[in-house]
Amino acid sequence: MKDPSAPAVTKALLQWYKKHARKLPWRQDPAPYHVWLSEIMLQQTRIETVKAYYARFLDALPDIAHLADAPEDTLLKLWEGLGYYSRVRNMKKAAQIVMRDYDGTLPHTVEELRALPGIGPYTAGAIAAIAFSGRASFVDGNVLRVMARLRADTRDISSEAVKRAVQHELEEDFLPERDRDCGTFFQALMELGETVCVPAGAPLCTRCPVASFCAAYRLGDTLSYPVKRAKKPRRIEKRTVLLLSDRTHVALRKRPRKGLLAGLYEFPSVPGHLTQRELRRLLREEEADALRILALPDAKHLFTHVEWHMKGYLVYVEHLPEKALLSGNARMSPLFFADRTDLDTVYAIPSAFRTYTEAARHATG
Ligand code: SF4
């Protein structure tokens, strides 16, 4: 059954957004490449963090042609710290297809956009609606939260079937009349979710443009929505990370081409949490004479399904170990020494190692 308040909700949101939308760099000039890049960067990453990355990326690769030609290490360095690196690799693959098949211009329709690597239904809808003013929809966690509260909807929003159903209901009942307002409407829902109907803590209902239509607000029960199934706990992996340094360089290796953090650079590490004594023994076995060993702070990094709990040591050595465990094996490429400047400018080291990258800068500075 059609939601009778839907047209009024849509109108209120469009008016509110006109006045309250934050000025964000990708909104100033919503060219297709800009919308694409920002939407990909904003998956899993906060707006404040994305701003600097977005500016740096566009500076280095101002259009699709530059992206299609960019060397992989340049791309990974520009993405360093954003995580989920397959996103930028897929962008490059898609850019190459756009250069080959579309003369360097992104296609307009959701179907054509979805056929490109790394562009799913959400990003395709966002590009079609925002950059090309098309009649398209795109739904993220903010939209799902706002809609669940607005309708006191008890369906589990972590279910893919529920997400699809909500998107369908939005398309049926809530889309603005004019195609060119669709992008604005979904951006308004998201903006409301980010700034007013917030995910953490109580929503700011007294500032909400759709409070008079909101069922959860009427029931005085906003925090019971949205309903979400509890996530499976992450697997915990303990690792000991080693900064092997000759005082001016630090040892790095490239991760395998497939799997977690594929193709990025890392400090060598071994499974488990080693004591200094165990580490000394390991280094002797690896024929790397440690001149001095210093304990570094512990660090933790959360991935989607796994948590790394890391212990770290700075180990001063005369030369790099040559045996398999530390220096490389069938999966790992060999260790090499990198100097401080190259840590900053050449090698993309994931933010999982941030604590140790900082320590490496001090150790080699
Ligand atoms: Fe969210 Fe409150 Fe607005 Fe309802 S009234 S949509 S709960 S901010």
Boltz pocket constraint, residues with backbone or C-beta under 6 A from the ligand:
constraints:
  - pocket:
      binder: B
      contacts: [[A, 146], [A, 149], [A, 150], [A, 196], [A, 197], [A, 198], [A, 203], [A, 204], [A, 205], [A, 208], [A, 209], [A, 210], [A, 211], [A, 212], [A, 214], [A, 215], [A, 216], [A, 217], [A, 222]]
      max_distance: 6.0
